[in-house]
Amino acid sequence: MAENPHYKRFLAAFGFLLDHEWKRRQKVLAIDAGISPGFISDIKNGKNIAGDEMQAVFAEKMGYPNFDDFIALGRSLIETGQPPLKMQESNQPPQPSSEQSLIVQVKSQTDKDILNGAADNYQGIPLYESGKLAAGVSGVEFDPYESPASMVVVYKPELKGCSRHNLAALKVGGDSMEPTITKGSIVVVDMSDKEQVEGKVFVVNTPESGIDMASVKRIQKWEKGFAMLSDNAKYPPVLSPLDWNRLCVGRVVWMWRNVRDV
């Protein structure tokens, strides 16, 4: 398969993205794809081969839900030694075809000109009704396959490199993470980032009556699993011996909150 032109294009794109956008996040990619970091290195170095299904998984997890776009990147790298022109101009990988389009109405041509010049700096992230998370009390089951109820517009630089990841916006309904995350805040969860990081905030599923209920918690390692901590002192820590990779929804990377009452 390694001599197959199609597979060579896959390897070219795969290696390029690993050396650039995913240079320090191969462990995150491995967790999201359900494989070991060593397997990724073996594929890149030609010591192992990715089958057709695994190629498609890698392309999607690396931000290319349309596999043809991933192969087009590899073809350009092989034929010209450079990524496609659009990618060179923006110094970023081309946006996935599934990205939401934003329509904004303005009152003047001046405003329209300003928005047209800045449109690429903003991203629409789907907001899910099931994301009315109770941070500290019984949560709400999170279903990322439902149709989003609305969109949250975020300035891309605030996402700090994860704008191409699988993102979802959720509304927090509890107060256990106050004062950091107040009740009613909207958080953006990076569902491509499930690497357990000490002291950081994640959305985690907690089994209740056979249903995984989602909650926002600060995570701490525990010898038998992990601990879910609340920033609000009135809520005690919750210890979980269950599998992190199954329960973790993703890392909280951004927040939108009402500050009128602060």
Summary of the structure (lengths in Angstrom):
residues: 262
radius of gyration: 20.4
end to end distance: 60.4
largest distance: 63.4
contacts: 755
relative contact order: 0.11
helix: 31%
strand: 26%
